[in-house]
C-alpha cells in the first residue's frame, strides 16, 4: 500500500526482532518504525553504492 511517498509493507516480524527494535529505538528517542526505516534506507544506499562501484 502506498501512503504518499512511503510504502507500507505488511509482514510478520518475529517477536525477538520487534523487542530489539523497540529497545534500540527507545534509546535513540525514536519509534521502532522510524528505526527500521533508517536501517532499510542505509542498507539500500550501501547496496546501491556497491552496485555502482562494480560497474
Secondary structure as GFF3:
##gff-version 3
##sequence-region A 1 55
A	DSSP	beta_strand	2	3	.	.	.	ID=ss1
A	DSSP	beta_strand	6	7	.	.	.	ID=ss2
A	DSSP	alpha_helix	15	28	.	.	.	ID=ss3
A	DSSP	alpha_helix	32	53	.	.	.	ID=ss4
###
